[in-house]
Amino acid sequence: MVWSWKKLGCFEGGQETIDELKNILNPKDNINKRSVVKLVDKLIGQSVDNWRTKWYDIFQYHVQGIFY
């Protein structure tokens, strides 16, 4: 059995959804490396102490055995 992204409900939009996701994750605008690093650092900083992140990690540990 071959896995396919088409089985995921979030990708029901097909190739258009995939293209939109690619554009979000890999913007082609004039974004310099410093801006990207700053944005990623900000996102990591926001997630480190976020209660949702902590509870998701706990959930993953109990359901999947993934240590957090």
C-alpha positions as CSV (number, residue, x, y, z in Angstrom):
1,M,0.0,0.0,0.0
2,V,1.4,3.4,-1.0
3,W,0.8,6.4,1.2
4,S,-0.7,9.4,-0.5
5,W,-1.3,13.0,0.7
6,K,-4.7,12.7,-0.9
7,K,-5.9,10.7,2.1
8,L,-5.6,13.7,4.4
9,G,-8.7,15.8,4.7
10,C,-6.8,19.0,4.9
11,F,-5.6,18.4,1.3
12,E,-9.1,17.9,-0.2
13,G,-8.4,21.0,-2.4
14,G,-5.9,18.9,-4.4
15,Q,-2.9,20.5,-6.1
16,E,-4.1,24.0,-5.5
17,T,-3.9,23.4,-1.7
18,I,-0.4,22.0,-2.1
19,D,0.7,25.0,-4.1
20,E,-0.7,27.4,-1.5
21,L,1.1,25.6,1.2
22,K,4.4,25.7,-0.7
23,N,3.9,29.5,-1.2
24,I,3.4,30.0,2.5
25,L,6.4,27.9,3.5
26,N,8.7,29.0,0.7
27,P,7.8,32.6,-0.2
28,K,9.3,33.9,-3.4
29,D,9.2,37.5,-2.4
30,N,12.3,39.4,-1.6
31,I,12.8,38.0,1.9
32,N,16.4,38.1,3.1
33,K,18.0,35.5,5.3
34,R,18.1,37.8,8.3
35,S,14.3,38.4,8.1
36,V,13.6,34.6,7.9
37,V,15.9,33.9,10.9
38,K,14.2,36.6,12.9
39,L,10.7,35.3,12.0
40,V,11.7,31.6,12.8
41,D,13.2,32.7,16.1
42,K,10.1,34.6,17.0
43,L,7.8,31.6,16.2
44,I,10.0,29.2,18.2
45,G,10.0,31.7,21.2
46,Q,6.2,31.9,21.1
47,S,5.8,28.1,21.0
48,V,8.3,27.3,23.8
49,D,6.2,28.4,26.7
50,N,2.8,28.1,25.0
51,W,0.4,25.9,27.0
52,R,-1.1,24.4,23.9
53,T,2.4,23.3,22.8
54,K,3.1,21.7,26.2
55,W,-0.2,19.9,26.2
56,Y,0.3,18.7,22.6
57,D,3.7,17.3,23.6
58,I,2.1,15.5,26.6
59,F,-0.6,14.1,24.3
60,Q,2.0,12.8,21.8
61,Y,3.9,11.2,24.7
62,H,0.9,9.3,26.0
63,V,-0.6,8.4,22.6
64,Q,2.5,7.8,20.4
65,G,5.2,7.3,23.0
66,I,7.1,10.4,21.6
67,F,9.1,11.9,24.5
68,Y,8.8,15.6,24.9
